Amino acid sequence: MPGNTGPDSGDEMTPAGDTTPPAVGDVIELTVPALSTYLGVVRTATAGLAARLAFTFDEIEDLRIAVDEACVMVLSLPRPTAADLATLTCRFHVLPDALAVTVSAPVGSTAVMPVEQSFAWQVLTAHATHVSGAIDAGRASVGLRKPRK
């Protein structure tokens, strides 16, 4: 029956009202098509996860901006030939005192990370700590950490 999500439907759901925050060591991975039209999904997931981890409103906004900027940086690099199949992956790792995020996507052989003095890097470092970027095996990645109080 359409819309059936009861115990006999075969669907696994989070129980209504489950407010248990992710635990230290948990890794949450979000994969979306490598298109800027999906960045709203990434921003919303980032903010939702940070809220569940009891980040302050300002920390949530900083993290959302940093993750968005990391995604834009990766998506602006030259794409591989099969770009229509490319995905953007955001990996969130819950640490005792922070949330570590790695954003990655496949890139073409001519891709080069922006210099660390670029405006994009300034935005990242203003909103997060331990920011790094690399291209390895045809994949660009930007990593960052957002400490929580």
N, CA, C and O atoms as CSV, one atom per row, in Angstrom:
chain,resi,resn,atom,element,x,y,z
A,1,MET,N,N,0.844,-1.159,0.000
A,1,MET,CA,C,0.000,0.000,0.000
A,1,MET,C,C,0.901,1.238,0.000
A,1,MET,O,O,1.801,1.328,0.835
A,2,PRO,N,N,0.685,2.196,-0.913
A,2,PRO,CA,C,1.487,3.401,-0.939
A,2,PRO,C,C,1.393,4.165,0.371
A,2,PRO,O,O,0.324,4.302,0.966
A,3,GLY,N,N,2.537,4.652,0.795
A,3,GLY,CA,C,2.562,5.456,2.006
A,3,GLY,C,C,2.627,4.640,3.285
A,3,GLY,O,O,2.732,5.209,4.371
A,4,ASN,N,N,2.566,3.308,3.179
A,4,ASN,CA,C,2.606,2.464,4.355
A,4,ASN,C,C,4.027,2.403,4.892
A,4,ASN,O,O,4.944,1.978,4.189
A,5,THR,N,N,4.209,2.820,6.119
A,5,THR,CA,C,5.530,2.761,6.737
A,5,THR,C,C,5.452,2.057,8.083
A,5,THR,O,O,6.304,2.272,8.944
A,6,GLY,N,N,4.477,1.252,8.266
A,6,GLY,CA,C,4.290,0.536,9.527
A,6,GLY,C,C,5.284,-0.592,9.683
A,6,GLY,O,O,6.151,-0.778,8.829
A,7,PRO,N,N,5.172,-1.349,10.766
A,7,PRO,CA,C,6.140,-2.390,11.055
A,7,PRO,C,C,6.173,-3.504,10.021
A,7,PRO,O,O,7.189,-4.189,9.901
A,8,ASP,N,N,5.100,-3.708,9.274
A,8,ASP,CA,C,5.076,-4.768,8.274
A,8,ASP,C,C,5.402,-4.277,6.876
A,8,ASP,O,O,5.316,-5.051,5.922
A,9,SER,N,N,5.776,-3.011,6.727
A,9,SER,CA,C,5.992,-2.456,5.391
A,9,SER,C,C,7.372,-2.779,4.836
A,9,SER,O,O,7.585,-2.662,3.629
A,10,GLY,N,N,8.320,-3.185,5.688
A,10,GLY,CA,C,9.672,-3.445,5.219
A,10,GLY,C,C,10.556,-2.210,5.240
A,10,GLY,O,O,11.763,-2.316,5.024
A,11,ASP,N,N,9.983,-1.044,5.495
A,11,ASP,CA,C,10.774,0.188,5.558
A,11,ASP,C,C,11.389,0.316,6.941
A,11,ASP,O,O,10.729,0.074,7.951
A,12,GLU,N,N,12.666,0.702,6.977
A,12,GLU,CA,C,13.302,1.005,8.253
A,12,GLU,C,C,13.231,2.507,8.435
A,12,GLU,O,O,13.602,3.267,7.541
A,13,MET,N,N,12.760,2.928,9.580
A,13,MET,CA,C,12.618,4.354,9.848
A,13,MET,C,C,13.190,4.650,11.217
A,13,MET,O,O,13.241,3.784,12.090
A,14,THR,N,N,13.612,5.869,11.386
A,14,THR,CA,C,13.998,6.329,12.699
A,14,THR,C,C,12.722,6.543,13.487
A,14,THR,O,O,11.783,7.155,12.977
A,15,PRO,N,N,12.662,6.056,14.718
A,15,PRO,CA,C,11.441,6.252,15.502
A,15,PRO,C,C,11.130,7.736,15.659
A,15,PRO,O,O,12.031,8.557,15.827
A,16,ALA,N,N,9.860,8.063,15.602
A,16,ALA,CA,C,9.436,9.456,15.775
A,16,ALA,C,C,9.900,9.942,17.139
A,16,ALA,O,O,9.770,9.239,18.141
A,17,GLY,N,N,10.438,11.143,17.162
A,17,GLY,CA,C,10.869,11.717,18.421
A,17,GLY,C,C,12.258,11.289,18.854
A,17,GLY,O,O,12.700,11.685,19.933
A,18,ASP,N,N,12.968,10.493,18.055
A,18,ASP,CA,C,14.325,10.081,18.402
A,18,ASP,C,C,15.242,11.293,18.297
A,18,ASP,O,O,15.507,11.784,17.200
A,19,THR,N,N,15.721,11.769,19.427
A,19,THR,CA,C,16.576,12.945,19.447
A,19,THR,C,C,17.991,12.610,19.893
A,19,THR,O,O,18.751,13.502,20.268
A,20,THR,N,N,18.349,11.333,19.855
A,20,THR,CA,C,19.694,10.930,20.237
A,20,THR,C,C,20.691,11.517,19.251
A,20,THR,O,O,20.607,11.261,18.050
A,21,PRO,N,N,21.650,12.318,19.763
A,21,PRO,CA,C,22.628,12.898,18.843
A,21,PRO,C,C,23.599,11.835,18.348
A,21,PRO,O,O,23.782,10.806,18.998
A,22,PRO,N,N,24.220,12.081,17.197
A,22,PRO,CA,C,25.242,11.147,16.736
A,22,PRO,C,C,26.331,11.011,17.799
A,22,PRO,O,O,26.610,11.961,18.530
A,23,ALA,N,N,26.936,9.845,17.883
A,23,ALA,CA,C,27.949,9.576,18.899
A,23,ALA,C,C,29.342,9.900,18.378
A,23,ALA,O,O,29.583,9.908,17.171
A,24,VAL,N,N,30.251,10.167,19.305
A,24,VAL,CA,C,31.651,10.381,18.952
A,24,VAL,C,C,32.134,9.159,18.182
A,24,VAL,O,O,31.913,8.020,18.594
A,25,GLY,N,N,32.785,9.412,17.075
A,25,GLY,CA,C,33.277,8.333,16.214
A,25,GLY,C,C,32.359,8.020,15.044
A,25,GLY,O,O,32.779,7.378,14.081
A,26,ASP,N,N,31.109,8.466,15.117
A,26,ASP,CA,C,30.186,8.217,14.008
A,26,ASP,C,C,30.671,8.935,12.753
A,26,ASP,O,O,31.244,10.023,12.820
A,27,VAL,N,N,30.431,8.308,11.618
A,27,VAL,CA,C,30.734,8.898,10.319
A,27,VAL,C,C,29.441,8.913,9.520
A,27,VAL,O,O,28.790,7.883,9.345
A,28,ILE,N,N,29.082,10.092,9.041
A,28,ILE,CA,C,27.873,10.258,8.239
A,28,ILE,C,C,28.331,10.678,6.854
A,28,ILE,O,O,29.067,11.654,6.711
A,29,GLU,N,N,27.905,9.955,5.842
A,29,GLU,CA,C,28.328,10.265,4.480
A,29,GLU,C,C,27.118,10.596,3.625
A,29,GLU,O,O,26.131,9.861,3.596
A,30,LEU,N,N,27.221,11.717,2.934
A,30,LEU,CA,C,26.162,12.189,2.046
A,30,LEU,C,C,26.738,12.263,0.648
A,30,LEU,O,O,27.770,12.896,0.430
A,31,THR,N,N,26.083,11.624,-0.293
A,31,THR,CA,C,26.527,11.646,-1.687
A,31,THR,C,C,25.397,12.191,-2.551
A,31,THR,O,O,24.270,11.699,-2.518
A,32,VAL,N,N,25.733,13.224,-3.328
A,32,VAL,CA,C,24.765,13.854,-4.228
A,32,VAL,C,C,25.417,14.004,-5.595
A,32,VAL,O,O,26.641,13.939,-5.703
A,33,PRO,N,N,24.625,14.203,-6.635
A,33,PRO,CA,C,25.239,14.486,-7.940
A,33,PRO,C,C,26.142,15.720,-7.843
A,33,PRO,O,O,25.841,16.661,-7.109
A,34,ALA,N,N,27.240,15.704,-8.583
A,34,ALA,CA,C,28.226,16.797,-8.539
A,34,ALA,C,C,27.726,17.993,-9.346
A,34,ALA,O,O,28.338,18.401,-10.333
A,35,LEU,N,N,26.612,18.534,-8.906
A,35,LEU,CA,C,25.990,19.691,-9.544
A,35,LEU,C,C,25.654,20.713,-8.466
A,35,LEU,O,O,25.224,20.350,-7.371
A,36,SER,N,N,25.848,21.976,-8.775
A,36,SER,CA,C,25.587,23.029,-7.787
A,36,SER,C,C,24.128,23.080,-7.360
A,36,SER,O,O,23.823,23.617,-6.295
A,37,THR,N,N,23.226,22.541,-8.156
A,37,THR,CA,C,21.810,22.549,-7.793
A,37,THR,C,C,21.531,21.701,-6.547
A,37,THR,O,O,20.470,21.845,-5.940
A,38,TYR,N,N,22.447,20.835,-6.159
A,38,TYR,CA,C,22.263,19.978,-4.986
A,38,TYR,C,C,22.929,20.540,-3.734
A,38,TYR,O,O,22.886,19.902,-2.682
A,39,LEU,N,N,23.543,21.719,-3.823
A,39,LEU,CA,C,24.224,22.278,-2.660
A,39,LEU,C,C,23.259,22.638,-1.534
A,39,LEU,O,O,23.647,22.638,-0.366
A,40,GLY,N,N,22.029,22.940,-1.865
A,40,GLY,CA,C,21.025,23.200,-0.829
A,40,GLY,C,C,20.811,21.980,0.059
A,40,GLY,O,O,20.610,22.117,1.266
A,41,VAL,N,N,20.853,20.796,-0.530
A,41,VAL,CA,C,20.718,19.554,0.240
A,41,VAL,C,C,21.899,19.415,1.196
A,41,VAL,O,O,21.721,19.053,2.359
A,42,VAL,N,N,23.093,19.701,0.711
A,42,VAL,CA,C,24.304,19.599,1.531
A,42,VAL,C,C,24.250,20.618,2.675
A,42,VAL,O,O,24.550,20.282,3.820
A,43,ARG,N,N,23.872,21.848,2.366
A,43,ARG,CA,C,23.785,22.884,3.409
A,43,ARG,C,C,22.772,22.506,4.486
A,43,ARG,O,O,23.031,22.682,5.677
A,44,THR,N,N,21.628,21.991,4.070
A,44,THR,CA,C,20.585,21.611,5.018
A,44,THR,C,C,21.034,20.444,5.891
A,44,THR,O,O,20.815,20.455,7.102
A,45,ALA,N,N,21.658,19.441,5.288
A,45,ALA,CA,C,22.153,18.295,6.054
A,45,ALA,C,C,23.236,18.724,7.039
A,45,ALA,O,O,23.273,18.249,8.174
A,46,THR,N,N,24.117,19.622,6.606
A,46,THR,CA,C,25.182,20.124,7.478
A,46,THR,C,C,24.589,20.832,8.691
A,46,THR,O,O,24.979,20.559,9.826
A,47,ALA,N,N,23.654,21.735,8.451
A,47,ALA,CA,C,23.035,22.478,9.543
A,47,ALA,C,C,22.258,21.550,10.478
A,47,ALA,O,O,22.305,21.719,11.697
A,48,GLY,N,N,21.555,20.586,9.922
A,48,GLY,CA,C,20.795,19.642,10.746
A,48,GLY,C,C,21.690,18.799,11.635
A,48,GLY,O,O,21.391,18.590,12.810
A,49,LEU,N,N,22.788,18.316,11.074
A,49,LEU,CA,C,23.719,17.513,11.856
A,49,LEU,C,C,24.363,18.357,12.954
A,49,LEU,O,O,24.468,17.908,14.095
A,50,ALA,N,N,24.792,19.566,12.622
A,50,ALA,CA,C,25.407,20.443,13.617
A,50,ALA,C,C,24.427,20.775,14.743
A,50,ALA,O,O,24.821,20.854,15.907
A,51,ALA,N,N,23.176,20.965,14.406
A,51,ALA,CA,C,22.164,21.236,15.431
A,51,ALA,C,C,22.000,20.030,16.354
A,51,ALA,O,O,21.876,20.192,17.568
A,52,ARG,N,N,21.998,18.831,15.793
A,52,ARG,CA,C,21.884,17.606,16.601
A,52,ARG,C,C,23.081,17.430,17.527
A,52,ARG,O,O,22.984,16.775,18.565
A,53,LEU,N,N,24.225,18.029,17.138
A,53,LEU,CA,C,25.436,17.949,17.953
A,53,LEU,C,C,25.557,19.114,18.934
A,53,LEU,O,O,26.594,19.290,19.573
A,54,ALA,N,N,24.500,19.900,19.048
A,54,ALA,CA,C,24.419,21.012,19.995
A,54,ALA,C,C,25.410,22.135,19.691
A,54,ALA,O,O,25.891,22.800,20.609
A,55,PHE,N,N,25.716,22.347,18.424
A,55,PHE,CA,C,26.487,23.524,18.039
A,55,PHE,C,C,25.609,24.748,18.279
A,55,PHE,O,O,24.383,24.658,18.216
A,56,THR,N,N,26.225,25.875,18.550
A,56,THR,CA,C,25.459,27.110,18.706
A,56,THR,C,C,24.970,27.565,17.332
A,56,THR,O,O,25.421,27.062,16.303
A,57,PHE,N,N,24.047,28.519,17.330
A,57,PHE,CA,C,23.533,29.039,16.067
A,57,PHE,C,C,24.676,29.598,15.208
A,57,PHE,O,O,24.740,29.328,14.009
A,58,ASP,N,N,25.580,30.378,15.825
A,58,ASP,CA,C,26.701,30.953,15.079
A,58,ASP,C,C,27.649,29.875,14.556
A,58,ASP,O,O,28.156,29.993,13.441
A,59,GLU,N,N,27.894,28.826,15.344
A,59,GLU,CA,C,28.747,27.721,14.900
A,59,GLU,C,C,28.107,26.970,13.731
A,59,GLU,O,O,28.794,26.563,12.794
A,60,ILE,N,N,26.795,26.793,13.796
A,60,ILE,CA,C,26.082,26.122,12.705
A,60,ILE,C,C,26.210,26.934,11.419
A,60,ILE,O,O,26.485,26.380,10.355
A,61,GLU,N,N,26.014,28.226,11.519
A,61,GLU,CA,C,26.105,29.084,10.336
A,61,GLU,C,C,27.528,29.089,9.770
A,61,GLU,O,O,27.710,29.018,8.554
A,62,ASP,N,N,28.533,29.172,10.643
A,62,ASP,CA,C,29.928,29.105,10.184
A,62,ASP,C,C,30.207,27.795,9.465
A,62,ASP,O,O,30.833,27.784,8.405
A,63,LEU,N,N,29.747,26.700,10.035
A,63,LEU,CA,C,29.976,25.382,9.429
A,63,LEU,C,C,29.267,25.271,8.091
A,63,LEU,O,O,29.839,24.773,7.121
A,64,ARG,N,N,28.042,25.726,8.034
A,64,ARG,CA,C,27.275,25.677,6.780
A,64,ARG,C,C,27.982,26.467,5.685
A,64,ARG,O,O,28.077,26.009,4.547
A,65,ILE,N,N,28.477,27.652,6.029
A,65,ILE,CA,C,29.199,28.478,5.051
A,65,ILE,C,C,30.490,27.791,4.616
A,65,ILE,O,O,30.810,27.768,3.428
A,66,ALA,N,N,31.232,27.234,5.570
A,66,ALA,CA,C,32.499,26.569,5.236
A,66,ALA,C,C,32.280,25.354,4.337
A,66,ALA,O,O,33.004,25.169,3.358
A,67,VAL,N,N,31.302,24.538,4.658
A,67,VAL,CA,C,31.025,23.348,3.835
A,67,VAL,C,C,30.552,23.770,2.448
A,67,VAL,O,O,30.963,23.178,1.449
A,68,ASP,N,N,29.703,24.777,2.375
A,68,ASP,CA,C,29.247,25.274,1.082
A,68,ASP,C,C,30.432,25.765,0.246
A,68,ASP,O,O,30.528,25.450,-0.940
A,69,GLU,N,N,31.328,26.530,0.860
A,69,GLU,CA,C,32.499,27.040,0.146
A,69,GLU,C,C,33.411,25.902,-0.311
A,69,GLU,O,O,33.950,25.951,-1.417
A,70,ALA,N,N,33.590,24.877,0.528
A,70,ALA,CA,C,34.401,23.718,0.142
A,70,ALA,C,C,33.771,23.006,-1.061
A,70,ALA,O,O,34.476,22.597,-1.984
A,71,CYS,N,N,32.452,22.862,-1.044
A,71,CYS,CA,C,31.758,22.222,-2.174
A,71,CYS,C,C,31.926,23.031,-3.456
A,71,CYS,O,O,32.222,22.475,-4.513
A,72,VAL,N,N,31.738,24.336,-3.357
A,72,VAL,CA,C,31.877,25.193,-4.533
A,72,VAL,C,C,33.303,25.118,-5.076
A,72,VAL,O,O,33.507,25.074,-6.289
A,73,MET,N,N,34.291,25.102,-4.175
A,73,MET,CA,C,35.685,25.012,-4.597
A,73,MET,C,C,35.937,23.725,-5.392
A,73,MET,O,O,36.553,23.755,-6.457
A,74,VAL,N,N,35.459,22.611,-4.868
A,74,VAL,CA,C,35.657,21.322,-5.539
A,74,VAL,C,C,34.892,21.268,-6.858
A,74,VAL,O,O,35.415,20.785,-7.863
A,75,LEU,N,N,33.654,21.763,-6.854
A,75,LEU,CA,C,32.839,21.711,-8.073
A,75,LEU,C,C,33.326,22.666,-9.162
A,75,LEU,O,O,32.990,22.490,-10.333
A,76,SER,N,N,34.107,23.666,-8.789
A,76,SER,CA,C,34.598,24.616,-9.793
A,76,SER,C,C,35.830,24.107,-10.538
A,76,SER,O,O,36.263,24.722,-11.512
A,77,LEU,N,N,36.385,23.006,-10.095
A,77,LEU,CA,C,37.561,22.443,-10.763
A,77,LEU,C,C,37.138,21.701,-12.035
A,77,LEU,O,O,35.997,21.253,-12.148
A,78,PRO,N,N,38.072,21.574,-12.998
A,78,PRO,CA,C,37.739,20.837,-14.233
A,78,PRO,C,C,37.260,19.423,-13.920
A,78,PRO,O,O,37.821,18.737,-13.066
A,79,ARG,N,N,36.238,19.010,-14.611
A,79,ARG,CA,C,35.625,17.700,-14.383
A,79,ARG,C,C,36.263,16.625,-15.251
A,79,ARG,O,O,36.873,16.927,-16.276
A,80,PRO,N,N,36.120,15.368,-14.835
A,80,PRO,CA,C,36.583,14.273,-15.689
A,80,PRO,C,C,35.675,14.136,-16.908
A,80,PRO,O,O,34.623,14.772,-16.978
A,81,THR,N,N,36.073,13.324,-17.847
A,81,THR,CA,C,35.305,13.139,-19.077
A,81,THR,C,C,33.879,12.666,-18.795
A,81,THR,O,O,32.936,13.137,-19.431
A,82,ALA,N,N,33.716,11.755,-17.863
A,82,ALA,CA,C,32.388,11.224,-17.538
A,82,ALA,C,C,31.744,12.047,-16.419
A,82,ALA,O,O,31.243,11.483,-15.446
A,83,ALA,N,N,31.754,13.365,-16.553
A,83,ALA,CA,C,31.252,14.251,-15.495
A,83,ALA,C,C,29.772,14.037,-15.203
A,83,ALA,O,O,29.314,14.318,-14.096
A,84,ASP,N,N,29.020,13.543,-16.184
A,84,ASP,CA,C,27.592,13.346,-15.949
A,84,ASP,C,C,27.331,12.271,-14.893
A,84,ASP,O,O,26.235,12.212,-14.336
A,85,LEU,N,N,28.316,11.424,-14.611
A,85,LEU,CA,C,28.171,10.371,-13.614
A,85,LEU,C,C,28.834,10.739,-12.296
A,85,LEU,O,O,28.795,9.957,-11.346
A,86,ALA,N,N,29.437,11.907,-12.226
A,86,ALA,CA,C,30.201,12.301,-11.048
A,86,ALA,C,C,29.295,12.586,-9.851
A,86,ALA,O,O,28.164,13.051,-9.999
A,87,THR,N,N,29.822,12.297,-8.668
A,87,THR,CA,C,29.106,12.590,-7.436
A,87,THR,C,C,29.994,13.424,-6.514
A,87,THR,O,O,31.221,13.344,-6.557
A,88,LEU,N,N,29.348,14.208,-5.699
A,88,LEU,CA,C,29.999,14.995,-4.662
A,88,LEU,C,C,29.730,14.271,-3.350
A,88,LEU,O,O,28.583,13.970,-3.022
A,89,THR,N,N,30.787,13.996,-2.606
A,89,THR,CA,C,30.651,13.281,-1.344
A,89,THR,C,C,31.039,14.191,-0.193
A,89,THR,O,O,32.102,14.811,-0.214
A,90,CYS,N,N,30.184,14.269,0.802
A,90,CYS,CA,C,30.471,15.004,2.029
A,90,CYS,C,C,30.500,13.972,3.154
A,90,CYS,O,O,29.519,13.280,3.426
A,91,ARG,N,N,31.654,13.901,3.788
A,91,ARG,CA,C,31.833,12.933,4.865
A,91,ARG,C,C,32.010,13.692,6.169
A,91,ARG,O,O,32.940,14.485,6.314
A,92,PHE,N,N,31.123,13.448,7.110
A,92,PHE,CA,C,31.124,14.111,8.408
A,92,PHE,C,C,31.599,13.104,9.453
A,92,PHE,O,O,31.030,12.019,9.571
A,93,HIS,N,N,32.636,13.455,10.212
A,93,HIS,CA,C,33.159,12.579,11.255
A,93,HIS,C,C,32.990,13.285,12.595
A,93,HIS,O,O,33.542,14.364,12.811
A,94,VAL,N,N,32.227,12.673,13.486
A,94,VAL,CA,C,31.957,13.264,14.796
A,94,VAL,C,C,33.150,13.003,15.712
A,94,VAL,O,O,33.488,11.855,15.996
A,95,LEU,N,N,33.778,14.078,16.167
A,95,LEU,CA,C,34.916,14.007,17.082
A,95,LEU,C,C,34.463,14.461,18.471
A,95,LEU,O,O,33.403,15.074,18.595
A,96,PRO,N,N,35.236,14.176,19.508
A,96,PRO,CA,C,34.812,14.580,20.854
A,96,PRO,C,C,34.563,16.088,20.995
A,96,PRO,O,O,33.664,16.502,21.728
A,97,ASP,N,N,35.352,16.902,20.298
A,97,ASP,CA,C,35.250,18.347,20.468
A,97,ASP,C,C,35.017,19.102,19.169
A,97,ASP,O,O,35.114,20.328,19.139
A,98,ALA,N,N,34.707,18.376,18.088
A,98,ALA,CA,C,34.566,19.035,16.781
A,98,ALA,C,C,33.821,18.130,15.816
A,98,ALA,O,O,33.532,16.968,16.103
A,99,LEU,N,N,33.523,18.703,14.669
A,99,LEU,CA,C,32.989,17.946,13.538
A,99,LEU,C,C,33.984,18.117,12.406
A,99,LEU,O,O,34.269,19.239,11.988
A,100,ALA,N,N,34.510,17.015,11.910
A,100,ALA,CA,C,35.439,17.048,10.782
A,100,ALA,C,C,34.644,16.737,9.519
A,100,ALA,O,O,33.831,15.814,9.493
A,101,VAL,N,N,34.890,17.513,8.484
A,101,VAL,CA,C,34.154,17.341,7.235
A,101,VAL,C,C,35.148,17.239,6.093
A,101,VAL,O,O,36.100,18.015,6.017
A,102,THR,N,N,34.924,16.277,5.206
A,102,THR,CA,C,35.701,16.159,3.980
A,102,THR,C,C,34.736,16.162,2.816
A,102,THR,O,O,33.801,15.363,2.760
A,103,VAL,N,N,34.973,17.068,1.890
A,103,VAL,CA,C,34.167,17.194,0.677
A,103,VAL,C,C,35.043,16.732,-0.473
A,103,VAL,O,O,36.188,17.170,-0.587
A,104,SER,N,N,34.526,15.850,-1.334
A,104,SER,CA,C,35.346,15.377,-2.450
A,104,SER,C,C,34.496,15.075,-3.678
A,104,SER,O,O,33.297,14.812,-3.590
A,105,ALA,N,N,35.172,15.123,-4.833
A,105,ALA,CA,C,34.523,14.817,-6.108
A,105,ALA,C,C,35.608,14.483,-7.124
A,105,ALA,O,O,36.749,14.926,-6.987
A,106,PRO,N,N,35.256,13.704,-8.140
A,106,PRO,CA,C,36.233,13.422,-9.193
A,106,PRO,C,C,36.546,14.684,-9.989
A,106,PRO,O,O,35.680,15.532,-10.202
A,107,VAL,N,N,37.802,14.792,-10.424
A,107,VAL,CA,C,38.227,15.944,-11.219
A,107,VAL,C,C,39.033,15.460,-12.416
A,107,VAL,O,O,39.530,14.334,-12.449
A,108,GLY,N,N,39.145,16.348,-13.395
A,108,GLY,CA,C,39.924,16.044,-14.587
A,108,GLY,C,C,41.422,16.117,-14.303
A,108,GLY,O,O,41.850,16.594,-13.252
A,109,SER,N,N,42.195,15.639,-15.249
A,109,SER,CA,C,43.651,15.566,-15.070
A,109,SER,C,C,44.306,16.942,-15.011
A,109,SER,O,O,45.444,17.050,-14.555
A,110,THR,N,N,43.629,17.987,-15.454
A,110,THR,CA,C,44.211,19.337,-15.428
A,110,THR,C,C,43.832,20.124,-14.170
A,110,THR,O,O,44.215,21.286,-14.030
A,111,ALA,N,N,43.096,19.510,-13.270
A,111,ALA,CA,C,42.625,20.211,-12.073
A,111,ALA,C,C,43.777,20.552,-11.135
A,111,ALA,O,O,44.679,19.745,-10.907
A,112,VAL,N,N,43.723,21.771,-10.597
A,112,VAL,CA,C,44.699,22.249,-9.620
A,112,VAL,C,C,43.926,22.975,-8.525
A,112,VAL,O,O,43.063,23.805,-8.812
A,113,MET,N,N,44.239,22.662,-7.275
A,113,MET,CA,C,43.570,23.338,-6.157
A,113,MET,C,C,43.923,24.823,-6.174
A,113,MET,O,O,45.039,25.186,-6.544
A,114,PRO,N,N,42.987,25.683,-5.778
A,114,PRO,CA,C,43.285,27.117,-5.688
A,114,PRO,C,C,44.400,27.369,-4.665
A,114,PRO,O,O,44.567,26.602,-3.717
A,115,VAL,N,N,45.147,28.435,-4.865
A,115,VAL,CA,C,46.224,28.767,-3.932
A,115,VAL,C,C,45.617,29.149,-2.579
A,115,VAL,O,O,44.492,29.644,-2.508
A,116,GLU,N,N,46.367,28.916,-1.527
A,116,GLU,CA,C,45.844,29.146,-0.184
A,116,GLU,C,C,45.591,30.621,0.126
A,116,GLU,O,O,44.946,30.932,1.128
A,117,GLN,N,N,46.076,31.520,-0.698
A,117,GLN,CA,C,45.807,32.948,-0.494
A,117,GLN,C,C,44.554,33.409,-1.229
A,117,GLN,O,O,44.205,34.588,-1.170
A,118,SER,N,N,43.881,32.509,-1.910
A,118,SER,CA,C,42.690,32.880,-2.671
A,118,SER,C,C,41.538,33.247,-1.736
A,118,SER,O,O,41.547,32.913,-0.552
A,119,PHE,N,N,40.557,33.934,-2.291
A,119,PHE,CA,C,39.390,34.329,-1.518
A,119,PHE,C,C,38.665,33.104,-0.953
A,119,PHE,O,O,38.198,33.131,0.186
A,120,ALA,N,N,38.571,32.042,-1.738
A,120,ALA,CA,C,37.890,30.821,-1.290
A,120,ALA,C,C,38.550,30.261,-0.028
A,120,ALA,O,O,37.857,29.878,0.915
A,121,TRP,N,N,39.868,30.213,-0.007
A,121,TRP,CA,C,40.573,29.711,1.180
A,121,TRP,C,C,40.379,30.650,2.359
A,121,TRP,O,O,40.265,30.191,3.495
A,122,GLN,N,N,40.338,31.952,2.114
A,122,GLN,CA,C,40.118,32.906,3.203
A,122,GLN,C,C,38.747,32.692,3.842
A,122,GLN,O,O,38.607,32.755,5.063
A,123,VAL,N,N,37.746,32.441,3.014
A,123,VAL,CA,C,36.403,32.161,3.532
A,123,VAL,C,C,36.425,30.892,4.373
A,123,VAL,O,O,35.867,30.857,5.470
A,124,LEU,N,N,37.069,29.851,3.856
A,124,LEU,CA,C,37.133,28.585,4.596
A,124,LEU,C,C,37.815,28.755,5.944
A,124,LEU,O,O,37.287,28.319,6.967
A,125,THR,N,N,38.973,29.379,5.951
A,125,THR,CA,C,39.726,29.507,7.203
A,125,THR,C,C,39.068,30.472,8.181
A,125,THR,O,O,39.338,30.408,9.381
A,126,ALA,N,N,38.217,31.359,7.698
A,126,ALA,CA,C,37.487,32.257,8.599
A,126,ALA,C,C,36.352,31.541,9.323
A,126,ALA,O,O,35.918,31.980,10.388
A,127,HIS,N,N,35.871,30.440,8.748
A,127,HIS,CA,C,34.707,29.753,9.307
A,127,HIS,C,C,35.009,28.369,9.871
A,127,HIS,O,O,34.137,27.749,10.479
A,128,ALA,N,N,36.227,27.878,9.681
A,128,ALA,CA,C,36.590,26.546,10.167
A,128,ALA,C,C,38.088,26.520,10.468
A,128,ALA,O,O,38.818,27.451,10.131
A,129,THR,N,N,38.524,25.453,11.099
A,129,THR,CA,C,39.943,25.297,11.404
A,129,THR,C,C,40.487,24.067,10.675
A,129,THR,O,O,39.735,23.269,10.117
A,130,HIS,N,N,41.795,23.941,10.697
A,130,HIS,CA,C,42.461,22.785,10.092
A,130,HIS,C,C,41.963,22.521,8.669
A,130,HIS,O,O,41.550,21.408,8.342
A,131,VAL,N,N,42.006,23.538,7.848
A,131,VAL,CA,C,41.525,23.436,6.466
A,131,VAL,C,C,42.668,22.919,5.595
A,131,VAL,O,O,43.803,23.384,5.694
A,132,SER,N,N,42.346,21.953,4.744
A,132,SER,CA,C,43.354,21.408,3.831
A,132,SER,C,C,42.684,21.026,2.519
A,132,SER,O,O,41.470,20.830,2.453
A,133,GLY,N,N,43.492,20.926,1.489
A,133,GLY,CA,C,42.974,20.521,0.190
A,133,GLY,C,C,44.017,19.723,-0.564
A,133,GLY,O,O,45.219,19.934,-0.406
A,134,ALA,N,N,43.540,18.807,-1.384
A,134,ALA,CA,C,44.462,17.968,-2.151
A,134,ALA,C,C,43.737,17.370,-3.344
A,134,ALA,O,O,42.510,17.273,-3.383
A,135,ILE,N,N,44.542,16.976,-4.307
A,135,ILE,CA,C,44.038,16.198,-5.438
A,135,ILE,C,C,44.880,14.930,-5.480
A,135,ILE,O,O,46.108,14.978,-5.540
A,136,ASP,N,N,44.190,13.797,-5.446
A,136,ASP,CA,C,44.881,12.514,-5.436
A,136,ASP,C,C,44.035,11.492,-6.190
A,136,ASP,O,O,42.836,11.353,-5.950
A,137,ALA,N,N,44.680,10.790,-7.095
A,137,ALA,CA,C,44.020,9.720,-7.857
A,137,ALA,C,C,42.737,10.199,-8.537
A,137,ALA,O,O,41.726,9.496,-8.532
A,138,GLY,N,N,42.783,11.400,-9.121
A,138,GLY,CA,C,41.642,11.909,-9.869
A,138,GLY,C,C,40.491,12.397,-9.029
A,138,GLY,O,O,39.377,12.553,-9.527
A,139,ARG,N,N,40.749,12.644,-7.742
A,139,ARG,CA,C,39.715,13.143,-6.831
A,139,ARG,C,C,40.241,14.334,-6.058
A,139,ARG,O,O,41.318,14.273,-5.464
A,140,ALA,N,N,39.477,15.420,-6.065
A,140,ALA,CA,C,39.824,16.596,-5.272
A,140,ALA,C,C,39.088,16.490,-3.947
A,140,ALA,O,O,37.936,16.060,-3.894
A,141,SER,N,N,39.773,16.889,-2.873
A,141,SER,CA,C,39.116,16.879,-1.572
A,141,SER,C,C,39.531,18.100,-0.770
A,141,SER,O,O,40.663,18.574,-0.857
A,142,VAL,N,N,38.594,18.588,0.003
A,142,VAL,CA,C,38.828,19.692,0.932
A,142,VAL,C,C,38.364,19.192,2.287
A,142,VAL,O,O,37.236,18.726,2.444
A,143,GLY,N,N,39.255,19.298,3.263
A,143,GLY,CA,C,38.923,18.881,4.620
A,143,GLY,C,C,38.913,20.078,5.546
A,143,GLY,O,O,39.663,21.034,5.348
A,144,LEU,N,N,38.066,20.026,6.552
A,144,LEU,CA,C,37.995,21.102,7.535
A,144,LEU,C,C,37.452,20.547,8.841
A,144,LEU,O,O,36.839,19.480,8.883
A,145,ARG,N,N,37.692,21.295,9.894
A,145,ARG,CA,C,37.144,20.956,11.207
A,145,ARG,C,C,36.437,22.170,11.770
A,145,ARG,O,O,36.866,23.306,11.572
A,146,LYS,N,N,35.365,21.917,12.461
A,146,LYS,CA,C,34.654,22.987,13.162
A,146,LYS,C,C,34.570,22.570,14.618
A,146,LYS,O,O,33.814,21.664,14.967
A,147,PRO,N,N,35.364,23.244,15.491
A,147,PRO,CA,C,35.289,22.913,16.918
A,147,PRO,C,C,33.921,23.297,17.490
A,147,PRO,O,O,33.253,24.203,16.991
A,148,ARG,N,N,33.529,22.598,18.531
A,148,ARG,CA,C,32.294,22.953,19.241
A,148,ARG,C,C,32.621,23.189,20.699
A,148,ARG,O,O,33.542,22.595,21.259
A,149,LYS,N,N,31.857,24.057,21.288
A,149,LYS,CA,C,32.114,24.421,22.686
A,149,LYS,C,C,31.467,23.441,23.633
A,149,LYS,O,O,31.579,23.592,24.849
